[in-house]
Amino acid sequence: MKNLFYISLLSAILFVPACTDNFDELNTNPKSLTVDKLDQGTFGLAAAPAFYFPVHVGVNDRGSFQLAHSLFADIYANYMATTAPNFDSDKFTLVGRWLNGVYVDFYADAAPQIKYVVDFSADNGFAVENAIFKVWKVFAYHRTTDYWGPIPYSQFGNGEKVVPFDSQEDIYRDFFKTLDEAIAVLKSNAGKTSFLGGNDVVFGGNIDKWTKFANSLKLRLAMRVRYVDAGLAKTNAESAVASGIIELNTDNGFVKTSNNWRNSYTTITQWSEYRMSGDMESILKGYLDPRMAMYFAPAKQPDPSDDPPGISFPYEGMRNGQSKEAKQGSGFNEKASDQSAPYTLAESAGPPWPLIKASEVYFLRAEGALIGWNMGGSSAKEFYDQGIQSSMEEYGFDGTDLAGNDYVSSTNVPGNMDASTPPVSTVPIAYDGGGSTERQLEQIITQKWIALYPNSWECWSERRRTGYPTLYPRLFTDDPAIPVTSIPRRVPYTSTEYDNNADGLATGLAKLGGPDNGVTKLWWDKK
């Protein structure tokens, strides 16, 4: 019983020192922290936290979720804008202590859990479970490297005082190798169920769904490297599609939530420190998009003067990059929309956390088809339309807009945000098969941006990779190197690494390709 209790604490408590600056704790091989009696029956105790921690769903400190999402990715995806006067990351101040919280949260909470379940499943011959956790490792680490670039990866948990960094190119190449290994194991066990059962809080142990997820993740990552290594991208994208990807909403990947592991938006929305962006208003209002009601709530003080003709549209946005003075006196919390009810119900589980969905996969295939890759279908338009339809169906809509007209064939374009702010872009919904490749790509990524909500980590990466969707510039920037018409390309390394792993960090700086700031582009950011 004592051993079992220790194992439970290992999963629930041991890896939650999110505010520590003790590098030895961050870099301890988690295998050395376990008892030797762990077996198949108790392994699930470590499995669920390994799924939860990387996406910041249910971490005890909801502040770490705010740092990772609300104060960086959410506002660089332009889903949200901050209303708190002293939150300057919306004006491109890359606040070091906030980023340190995000970084330490990953390497103290998530990375040890992942290494533990990958290593233990391998050591004990749990081949299927090992494959699942290899896929999950790739998912978790791709989000982190897409924030910073070179990071500790292959040697994390080496137990040494120095942990070298891997280049992002090496990390991505290992991602594809790891996914291929895992997919082979999963496919050889088609139709079976993992013993993880309910401790697999993504697919409940369903091997076939994990196979589709793994291939869909491979497709996402292949498209990510399109502009830096087209051959690598094409080969992996085509093999992923051929191997079987997510095509139905019933196969969508979510991390389930519960009252023990809540979607942390349900907490941070209570703090009233951000609201819907003006980009969301312009695009979804102009498109008469019914998904607006699933994403955001009516503003407390709506402005009906700019509503579409004959349509009540009480959803209001605010521009990113507001000055401190404007946020102090303009009442944005009342004038702009909060998130919708599922995200704002205090003390509730909240919506499951989205990982990869059918809609995203269709948009990835649309982009691949646009540039001549074999995506298993006839045309980019076919996949583009299917991506929209999948997203609509996910939220229970029949494919018509707020005026009752067919959405995918609509010529609607974004609308005025308000009387003084013109539309954010001129891109229509109906696929422009006769337009330029860039015009069609803009359409694909714009609809992808809508469908991915609230997955801002992915949207910020897509904005950097493609330059789309076309969104409003900031009103103000506090960083002369990042103009209002741009966005940060990465975030700087943190005090934890500078103070406690300086020699290791030096290997990362040498592989970064530029200064340690928000302007230096990542390896794949080459368009």
N, C-alpha and C positions, 0 to 999 in steps of 0.2 A: 504493500500500500504506500509506503514511503517513497519507493521508486516511482510509482505511478503518479503520485502527487507532484514529485519533482518534474516529471515529464510535462505535466499540465502547466506548471509554472514556466517551464522552458518556452512553451508556445505562447502563453498568455502574458508573461511578465518580463522574462529575462531579456528579450530583445526590444525593450521599449525605452531605452535611455536617450530619448530624442534630443535632449538639451546637453548631453555630455560633450565635453571636449577631450575626453580621454581616448587617445588614438589606439592604445593597447586594447581597449574594449571593442572599438570599432573593427579592429583587424584580427581578433581572436578567431581561430578556426572553430566554428561552432560544433564540429564533431568532438572536440575535446571537452565540451560543456555538457555532454549527455551521459546518462547512465548506460550500462551495458545490457540492460534487460529489455530495452525497447524491441518490440516485435511487430508482426503484421497487425495484431489486434489493437495495439496502442499507437501505431504510426499515424493514424488519422488525427490524433491530437495535435500533431505538428503540421498537418496538411492544410487545414482551414486557414490558420493565420498566414501561412505562406502565400495563399491566394489573396487574402485581404490586404496585407500591409503594402504591397507595391502600388495599389491604386488608391491608397489613403481612404479606404472605406472602413469606418469604425475604429480607427486609431484613437486611443483614449484622449489624446491631445488634439482636439478639433482645430486648434490653431495651426498645426502642421499642414492640415488640409487647406486651410486658407492661404498659407504661404505658397503652397505648391500650385494651387489652382487659381484662386480669386485674385491674387496679387501679381501674377505673372501670366500664365497661359490664358486665363479667361479674358484678360484685357489685351493680350497681344493677338489673340484670335479675333478680337473685337466683338465678342459675344456680350461682354459686360463693360461698364465704365464705373470707376470708383466714385463714391460720393463723400467719403471721409476726407476732410480737408488736408490731412497730413499724409495721405497715401500717395506718394509721388512716383510710384512705379508706373502709373498710368501716363506719366510724362517722361518715361524712360530713365528714371533714376533706378539703377539696378542695386537695390538696397542690400548690402553685404550680409547683415545679420539675418535678414529674411531668407536669403539664398542659403546661408549656412544652415538654417533650420531645415530647409528642404533636403539639402545634401546629407546632413547627419541623419535625418529621418530615414532616408533610403538605406544608408550604409549601416545604421544601427538597428533598424527594424526589419527592413525587407530583405536586404542582401544576405544576412546570416540565416534567415529562415529558408531562403531559396537554396543556398548552398547546403544547408543541412538536409533538406528533403531530397535534393538531387544526389548527394553523396550516400545517404543512408539507403535509398532505394537501389542504387547501383551496388553497394556493398552486400546487400541482402538478396540480390537476385530478383527484385521486383521490377521486371523489365518494362511492363506496360506503364506502371506508375512512374518509373524513371523517365520514360518517353514523355509522359504528360508534363512532368516538372521541367524537363529540358525545354519544351515549348514555352512553358510559363517563364522560365528564366530569360529566354529571348524576348518575350513580351515585356518583361519588367525592365531589362537593361536597355532595350531600344529607346524607351521613353527617357531614360537618364542620359544616355549618350547624346540624344537629340537636344537636350538642354545644354550640356557642357562641351561635348566633343570627346577628346581623349579622356578616359576615366579608368580607375582600377577595375579590371574585368577578369582576365585570365589568372591573375595572382591574388585576387581578393581572398582573404582568409588564410594567407600563407604563414601566419604566426610570426612574421618578422617585423622589425622596426621600420623597414622601408618596403613600401608596396609600389612597384612600378606601374605606370599607366600604359594602357594599350592605345594605339592610334585608332581613330574611328574606322578607318578602312579595314584594319585587321579585325576589329570587333564585328563589323558587318559581314566580312567574309566568313568569320566563325559562326555568325548567326545562320547563314545559309547552310553551312556544313552541319551544324547542330540540328537544324530543322529537318534536313534530309535524313539524318540518322533516326530522329524521332518518328518521322512520318513512316519510314520503312517498318519500324516496330509496330506502330499503330495499325497500319494497313494489314500486317500479318496477323493481327488479332481482331479483324473486322467482325462486327456483330457481338462482341463480348462486352462485359461490364467490369470496370475496375473495382477492386475490393474497397476503394476509398468511399464509395457510396455517397452518402450525404455530406461527408467531409470534403468532397469535391464540390465546392459551392459555385462552380461554373456550369458543369454538365452532369453532375450526379454520377460520374463514373462512366458515362456513355462514350465508348471508344470511337464510334463512327463520327460523333459530333466533334470530338477532339481532333480527329483527322482533318475534317473540313476546316476547323479553326486554324490548325497548323498550316495548311495550304493557303488559307486566306491571309494569314500573317505573313507568310512568305511572299505572297503577291504584293501586299502593302510595302514590304521592305524592298522588294525588287523595283517597284515604281519609285521608291525614295531615291534610289541610286541611278535613276535614268539619265540624269544630266552629267554624271561624273564617269559612268562606265556603262554605256548603252548595251554592250555585249553581255555583261554580267546581269544587267537588269532584264533583258529580253529572255535569256536562257532560263532564269529563275521564274520569271512571270509565266512563261508558257508552260513550264513543267508544273508549276503550282496549279494552274487551271486544269491541265490534263489529269492531274492526280485527284481532283475533286475539291471544290471550294463551296463556301456557303452560298446558297441560292434561294433559300426560303427563310422567312422570319422565324419559323419554328426552330431553326438551327442557329439563331443569333447567339453571340457570346455575351453574357452578362455575369458579373459577380453579384450573387444574391445578397440581399440585405435582410436584417432582422433587428429586433430590439437590442441584441447584443452587438451587432455589427451594422451600424446605421450608415446611410448615405449622409456624409457630414454637411452637405448643403442644408439639411434640416436644422442644423445648429447655427451655421454661420449666417444664414438668412435672418436669424433673429437679431443680428447685430446691426442690420440696416446700413451697410457700408458700401454697397454697390447697387446698380440698377441696370436695366437693359440698355444696350448701346443704340445710338442713332442709326447704325448700319442695319441692325435688325429691323428697326421700324421702317426704314426706307425700302428695304428689299421685300420683306414679308407683306408690308402694306401695299406696295406697288403690284406685287404678284397676287394679291388677295388670297394669301396663303392661309389655309385653315389651321396649320400646325402652330400658328402663333398662340392660340389658346392653350395648347399643350405645353408650351415652353414658358410663357409669361402670363402674368395676371394683369387685369385692367389697372391703369394708374388710378391712384386715389383722386387726383385732380386732372382728368383727361382734357385734352384740347380738341374739341370736335371740329374746329375750323378747317383742319387739313385732312379730314376724313375723306375716303374715296366717295364719289357720288353715289348716293343711295345706300351706303354701307356704314354702319356704326362700327368704328374702329377705335376703342378706348385704350389702345396699347401705345405707350409713348416711350421714346428713347432719349438718350442724352449723348452728346458728343464725347469722345475720349479726349483726355488731355486738358481737362478744365483747370483753370487757375485755382489756387487755394481760396482766393477771395470769392470766386464764383460759387465754389462748393460751400462756402460758409453762409452765403446769403440767398441762394436761389431756390432752396427747398426741393432739391432734386428727388429726395426720397418720396415726396408726395406727387411730384409732377411726372416722374418716370416710373416705368413698370418694374415691379419685383418679379422674381421667378414665380411660376405657377404653383398652385396649392400643393401638389405632391412634394415639392422641394421646400416648402415653408411651414409644414406642419410640425411644430415642435414636439420633441420626445417621440417621434415616429421613426419607423425603419427607413422611410423614404424610398424612392425608386431604385431598382437594381442598377448597378453601375455598368454602363455600356463599354464593351471591349472592341468587338468587331461585329458588324451587322451586314445583312444581305445588301442593303442599300449602298454601303461603302464599297462592297466587293463589286457591285455592278458599275459603279462610277470608276473604279480602278480598271475594270475590263473595258469600259468605254474609252478611257484614255489610251489603253494599250491598242485597242482596235483603231483608234484615230491615227496612230503612228505605224500601223501595219503589222502589229504583232498578232499571233494566233490566239485569240481569246475565247475560242470555242463558240463563236456566233458569227452573224453576218455583217454587223455594222456597229459603229460607235453610237449611232442614233438608237438602235435597238437596246443597247445596254443603258444608255442615258435614260430612256423612257422607263425601263425596268427599275432603275435606281430610284427614280421619283415615285413610281407606283409602289415599290416595296416600302419606302419611307411612309407614304400615305397610309398604306394598309397596316403598318406597324402601330399607328395611332388610331386606327379604326375609321379612317376616312375613305370615301368611295372614289376619290380621284377628281372631284369637282372643286372649284375654288369657291370663295365666299359669295360669289354672284351666281353660283350654280352651273358655271360653264366648265368644260373639260380643261383640266389644269395643264396637262402636258402639251396640248396643242395651242395654248394661249399665247398671244403676242404681247401680253402685259410685260412691262419693264418696271424697275424700281421707281418709287414715287418720291415726291418731296418729303423730307423729314418734317419740315414745318414751313411756314410762309417765307422764311428767309434762307432756307437751306435746300438747295436743289437735290435731285436724285443722286445717289451714290454712284450709279453707273447707268448704262443704257442697254445692258445685256438682257435679251428677252428670255422667256421660258422655252417656247417652241424651238426645237433644235434647228440650227441654221446649217443644214447640210451643204449649202453653197458658200458658206463663209470661209474665211481663212482658218488654217489649223489653230492659230492662236485664239481666234474668236470662238471656235468650238471648244477649245480647252477652257477658256474662261467660263463658258456655260456649264461645262462639266464640273469644274471646281466650285462654282457658285452654288449649284444645287447640292454638291457634296458638303459644302460648308453648312448649308441649312440642315441636311439630314444627319450630320455628325453631332449636332448639339446634344448634350453639353460637353462633348469630348474635345475640350479646347487644346489639350496637349497635341492631338493629332492635327487640329486645324492650324495651330501656330506653325507646326512643321510644314504643312502644305502651303501656307502663305509664303514661307521662306523658299520652299522648293520651286514653286510655280509663279509666284507673283500675283496669284489670284486667291479669292475674289478681289475685284476692285472695291476698296473700302475708303471711307473718309480719312483724310490725314488728321493727325492730332491737332488740337487747337494750339497747344504749347508743348515744347520739349525742354527738359532741363539738361539735356546732354548735347552740347554743340556738335558732337560727332555723329549723332543720330537725328537727322532732320525730321520734321513733322510728317514728311511724306514717306518715311521709312519705318522700319520696326527693328528691334534688336535681333541680331542673327544668332546669338547665343547668350549665355550668362557667364560672368566671370567665376573663377575658382574661389573657394571659400577660405575663411580664416582657419578652419579645422585642418585643411591640407597645408596651408602656408606655415602654420605653427607646429604641426605634429608629423608631417610627412613631406618635409621640404625636398628631400632628395628624390622621393618618388614623384612629387609634383613636377620637379625639374624635367623628368622624362616626358611628362604630359605636355609641358610648355614647349619642349623641343619638337613635339609632333603636332602642335596646334596649327602652325602655319601663319601665325601672326600674333599681335599683342593680346594679352589676357584682358579683353574688354568685350563690349557688346557689339562691336563692329566686325570683328574677325569672323569670317564665314566658316561653317563646318565643312568637312570633307565632301559631303554630298551636295552642298549648296553651290552649284556651279552654273546655273542657268544664266 
